[in-house]
Amino acid sequence: MEQLRKIPKNQVIMSFVATSIETTARYLGVSYSDVFHRMERLGMIDDYILPNYEPLHSESRDVLAQRMVECLNNWEAKL
């Protein structure tokens, strides 16, 4: 019988962050690094994605991308 390996929650969450960035980049038709740098500059990873992991990870990828783009646009507009 094959044993399942338990992945630590912090690794699961960081994988979700990467997926959020990649999904947003595809939605916008830009590179992963462009979206990562925009989010990093705004503090969006630490101040939005990580604290809201629980509700965000249950969204479909389309809805997730839309939420990420809306947040990016709103936060950038405040600069």
C-alpha positions in Angstrom: 0.0 0.0 0.0 1.3 3.4 -1.0 1.7 6.0 1.7 0.5 9.5 1.1 3.0 12.3 1.8 1.6 15.2 3.7 2.7 18.5 2.3 3.3 21.3 4.9 0.6 24.0 4.8 3.1 26.8 4.1 4.2 24.9 1.0 0.6 24.6 -0.2 0.0 28.3 0.4 3.2 29.3 -1.4 2.1 27.1 -4.3 -1.2 28.9 -4.3 0.6 32.3 -4.5 2.6 31.1 -7.5 -0.6 29.8 -9.1 -2.3 33.1 -8.4 0.5 35.0 -10.2 0.6 32.6 -13.1 -3.2 32.6 -13.5 -3.3 36.4 -13.4 -0.4 36.7 -16.0 -2.3 34.4 -18.4 -5.5 36.3 -17.9 -3.7 39.6 -18.7 -1.6 38.1 -21.5 1.7 39.2 -19.9 4.6 37.4 -18.3 4.7 35.9 -14.9 7.6 38.1 -13.9 5.6 41.3 -14.9 2.7 40.3 -12.6 5.1 39.2 -9.8 6.9 42.5 -9.9 3.6 44.5 -9.9 2.3 42.5 -7.0 5.6 42.7 -5.1 5.8 46.5 -5.6 2.3 46.9 -4.2 2.8 44.5 -1.3 -0.2 42.5 -2.7 1.3 39.1 -2.0 1.9 39.8 1.7 -1.1 42.1 2.3 -3.8 40.5 0.2 -3.1 37.0 -1.2 -1.5 35.5 2.0 -4.0 36.9 4.5 -6.9 35.9 2.2 -5.7 32.5 1.3 -8.7 30.6 2.8 -11.4 32.4 0.8 -9.3 32.9 -2.4 -8.1 29.3 -2.8 -11.7 28.1 -3.1 -12.4 30.3 -6.1 -12.2 29.0 -9.7 -9.2 30.1 -11.7 -11.2 32.5 -13.7 -12.7 34.2 -10.7 -9.3 34.2 -9.0 -7.8 36.0 -12.0 -10.5 38.5 -12.0 -10.1 39.2 -8.3 -6.3 39.6 -8.7 -6.7 42.0 -11.7 -9.3 44.0 -9.8 -7.0 44.3 -6.8 -4.0 45.2 -8.9 -5.8 47.9 -10.7 -7.4 49.3 -7.5 -4.1 49.3 -5.6 -2.1 50.8 -8.5 -4.7 53.6 -8.9 -4.1 54.6 -5.3 -0.3 55.2 -6.0 
